[in-house]
Amino acid sequence: MKPSNYNIEKKTSSKPIEQLWQKSGSCPEGTIPIARTRKSDLLRKISLEDSAPAIVESDNGGCYNLLCPGFVQTNSQIQLGSLISPLSVYGGRQYFIKVKLHKDKENDHWWFDYQDQPVGYWPGSLFRNMATIANLIEWGGQVWNTKPGGRHTNTEMGSSHFPKEHYGKAAFFDECLYESAFYKTEAPTIFPIKATSPSCYDIAELRPDYKKQGANFLFGGPGGVGCDEK
């Protein structure tokens, strides 16, 4: 099953990115790859249900990958939550992945694409406020912070380096676009940036002279015990 507007002839222009599990084989027809659920995954799910900060969340909270019911995966070649390869090198070659979340023209499905390939969809019935369109889009990074011992987590975000180190060292989002209610690709005209804990993780414009379409920015940081106390 694919979106009604899927172009089978379309090829991704980005360099192929592999998932590490694919080196061991592939899934039989009619099945999908599923990552092993760990205790930390379940604890993270509980945390998200309490605060609901997930990028894609239903009216009943949110969680990652396939930990919550609702997402219908249709692609047997992509595993949600799997490691990818190759990775960008600090101060060296940079790799990127292309992801897209869009509404099907023919029904209420919200499709998720990876490298121009449909992975699956969320039925529109999961989202009371997104039955027809979304009224808010956010790009950025997020960490799971349980504040062990009452202090900030050591969890890193992005490449673990601050945006002030610039492209090639800090993680980045590139060509952030959205699809209008008329299914036309647009660049955001209002794009405020915000870091909730800038001494732990920060955000900055990618390059003032960057000529690609859409919003772009550097983000991330090392985190660390007490970083939010500075």
C-alpha positions as CSV (number, residue, x, y, z in Angstrom):
1,M,0.0,0.0,0.0
2,K,1.3,3.5,-0.9
3,P,0.0,7.1,-0.8
4,S,-2.4,8.0,-3.6
5,N,0.1,10.6,-4.9
6,Y,3.1,8.3,-4.8
7,N,5.3,8.5,-7.9
8,I,6.8,5.1,-8.5
9,E,9.3,6.6,-11.0
10,K,10.7,9.1,-8.5
11,K,14.2,8.3,-7.2
12,T,15.9,9.9,-4.2
13,S,18.7,12.3,-5.0
14,S,20.5,11.7,-1.8
15,K,23.2,9.1,-1.2
16,P,21.8,5.7,-0.2
17,I,21.7,5.2,3.6
18,E,21.6,1.7,4.8
19,Q,20.1,0.3,8.0
20,L,22.5,-2.1,9.8
21,W,20.0,-4.9,10.1
22,Q,19.8,-5.1,6.3
23,K,23.3,-6.5,6.2
24,S,21.9,-9.8,7.7
25,G,19.1,-10.2,5.1
26,S,15.6,-9.0,4.5
27,C,12.0,-9.7,5.6
28,P,9.8,-12.2,3.9
29,E,6.9,-10.8,1.8
30,G,3.9,-9.8,3.9
31,T,6.0,-9.1,7.1
32,I,7.8,-6.0,8.5
33,P,11.0,-5.6,10.6
34,I,10.4,-4.8,14.2
35,A,13.1,-3.7,16.7
36,R,13.5,-5.5,20.0
37,T,11.7,-3.5,22.8
38,R,14.0,-2.8,25.8
39,K,13.1,-1.8,29.3
40,S,14.4,1.7,28.6
41,D,12.0,2.0,25.6
42,L,9.0,1.2,27.9
43,L,10.1,3.7,30.5
44,R,10.5,6.3,27.8
45,K,7.0,5.5,26.6
46,I,5.6,6.1,30.1
47,S,7.5,9.4,30.3
48,L,6.1,10.6,27.0
49,E,2.5,9.7,28.1
50,D,3.0,11.9,31.1
51,S,4.4,14.9,29.1
52,A,3.4,14.2,25.5
53,P,6.3,15.9,23.8
54,A,6.7,13.5,20.9
55,I,7.0,15.0,17.4
56,V,4.0,13.0,16.3
57,E,1.4,12.5,19.0
58,S,-2.2,11.4,19.2
59,D,-4.9,12.8,21.5
60,N,-4.0,10.1,24.0
61,G,-0.3,11.0,24.3
62,G,2.7,9.9,22.2
63,C,5.6,7.6,21.9
64,Y,8.4,6.5,19.5
65,N,8.4,4.0,16.6
66,L,5.9,1.1,17.1
67,L,5.6,1.3,20.9
68,C,2.1,2.8,20.6
69,P,-0.7,1.2,18.6
70,G,-2.0,3.1,15.6
71,F,0.9,3.4,13.1
72,V,0.4,1.1,10.1
73,Q,3.7,0.1,8.6
74,T,3.5,-1.0,4.9
75,N,7.2,-1.2,4.0
76,S,9.1,-4.4,4.8
77,Q,12.6,-2.9,4.0
78,I,12.7,-0.2,6.7
79,Q,12.8,-0.8,10.4
80,L,11.7,2.0,12.6
81,G,14.3,2.8,15.3
82,S,17.1,0.9,13.5
83,L,20.7,2.2,13.3
84,I,21.7,3.6,10.0
85,S,25.0,3.7,8.1
86,P,27.2,5.5,7.1
87,L,27.3,8.3,9.7
88,S,28.6,11.8,9.4
89,V,32.2,12.3,10.4
90,Y,33.2,15.2,12.8
91,G,35.1,17.7,10.6
92,G,34.7,15.4,7.6
93,R,32.1,14.1,5.2
94,Q,28.5,14.8,6.1
95,Y,25.5,12.4,5.3
96,F,21.8,13.2,5.5
97,I,18.5,11.4,5.4
98,K,15.3,12.8,3.8
99,V,12.1,12.4,5.8
100,K,8.6,13.6,5.0
101,L,5.2,13.6,6.8
102,H,2.2,14.3,4.6
103,K,-1.5,13.9,4.3
104,D,-3.0,11.7,1.6
105,K,-5.2,13.5,-0.9
106,E,-7.7,10.6,-1.1
107,N,-8.2,9.8,2.6
108,D,-7.3,10.9,6.1
109,H,-4.0,9.0,6.3
110,W,-0.8,10.8,7.4
111,W,2.1,9.1,5.6
112,F,5.7,8.9,6.8
113,D,8.3,8.7,4.0
114,Y,12.0,7.9,4.4
115,Q,14.4,8.6,1.5
116,D,11.4,9.1,-0.8
117,Q,10.0,5.7,0.1
118,P,6.6,5.3,2.0
119,V,7.1,3.6,5.3
120,G,3.6,3.6,6.6
121,Y,0.8,5.9,7.9
122,W,-1.1,7.1,10.9
123,P,-4.9,7.0,10.4
124,G,-6.3,10.5,10.6
125,S,-8.8,9.3,13.3
126,L,-5.8,9.3,15.8
127,F,-5.6,13.1,15.6
128,R,-8.6,15.1,16.5
129,N,-6.8,18.4,15.7
130,M,-5.3,17.1,12.4
131,A,-8.4,15.7,10.7
132,T,-7.8,17.9,7.7
133,I,-4.6,19.9,8.2
134,A,-1.9,20.5,10.8
135,N,-1.8,24.0,12.4
136,L,1.7,23.7,13.9
137,I,5.0,22.3,12.6
138,E,8.2,21.9,14.6
139,W,11.7,20.7,13.7
140,G,14.4,20.1,16.3
141,G,16.0,17.8,18.8
142,Q,14.8,16.2,22.0
143,V,16.3,14.1,24.8
144,W,14.8,12.0,27.5
145,N,15.7,13.7,30.8
146,T,14.7,11.9,34.0
147,K,17.0,14.1,36.0
148,P,18.8,11.3,37.9
149,G,19.7,12.5,41.4
150,G,17.9,15.7,40.6
151,R,20.5,16.8,38.1
152,H,20.4,17.1,34.3
153,T,21.1,14.0,32.3
154,N,24.4,13.3,30.5
155,T,22.4,12.5,27.3
156,E,23.9,14.1,24.2
157,M,21.8,15.6,21.4
158,G,22.7,15.5,17.8
159,S,26.5,15.1,17.3
160,S,27.0,16.2,21.0
161,H,28.6,19.4,19.7
162,F,27.2,23.0,20.0
163,P,26.0,24.9,16.9
164,K,28.8,27.4,17.5
165,E,31.2,24.8,16.0
166,H,29.3,25.2,12.7
167,Y,28.5,22.9,9.8
168,G,30.5,19.7,9.7
169,K,30.7,19.4,13.4
170,A,27.3,20.2,14.8
171,A,24.1,18.3,13.7
172,F,21.8,20.1,11.3
173,F,18.4,20.2,9.7
174,D,18.4,21.2,6.0
175,E,15.7,22.3,3.6
176,C,12.8,22.3,6.1
177,L,9.6,22.7,4.0
178,Y,5.9,22.1,4.4
179,E,3.0,21.2,2.2
180,S,0.1,23.6,2.1
181,A,-3.6,22.7,2.3
182,F,-3.5,22.9,-1.5
183,Y,-0.7,20.3,-1.6
184,K,1.9,22.8,-2.7
185,T,5.4,22.7,-1.2
186,E,6.2,25.9,0.6
187,A,9.1,27.4,2.6
188,P,8.2,28.7,6.1
189,T,8.1,32.4,6.3
190,I,7.8,32.6,10.1
191,F,10.5,30.5,11.7
192,P,11.4,31.4,15.2
193,I,14.1,29.4,16.9
194,K,14.2,28.5,20.6
195,A,16.4,26.4,22.9
196,T,14.8,25.5,26.2
197,S,18.2,24.8,27.9
198,P,20.8,26.6,25.7
199,S,23.7,25.8,28.1
200,C,23.0,22.1,27.5
201,Y,21.8,22.1,23.9
202,D,21.5,25.1,21.6
203,I,20.3,26.1,18.1
204,A,21.5,28.5,15.5
205,E,21.0,29.4,11.8
206,L,23.0,27.1,9.6
207,R,24.7,29.7,7.4
208,P,23.5,33.3,6.7
209,D,24.5,32.9,3.0
210,Y,22.9,29.4,2.6
211,K,21.0,29.4,-0.7
212,K,18.9,26.2,-0.4
213,Q,15.1,26.5,-0.2
214,G,13.4,26.3,3.2
215,A,14.5,26.7,6.8
216,N,17.8,25.3,8.0
217,F,19.6,25.3,11.3
218,L,22.3,23.7,13.5
219,F,21.4,22.2,16.8
220,G,22.5,20.0,19.7
221,G,25.0,19.8,22.5
222,P,26.7,17.6,25.1
223,G,24.2,17.9,27.9
224,G,25.9,17.0,31.2
225,V,25.3,17.0,34.9
226,G,24.5,20.6,36.0
227,C,24.5,22.0,32.5
228,D,21.2,23.7,33.1
229,E,22.5,25.4,36.3
230,K,25.0,27.5,34.4
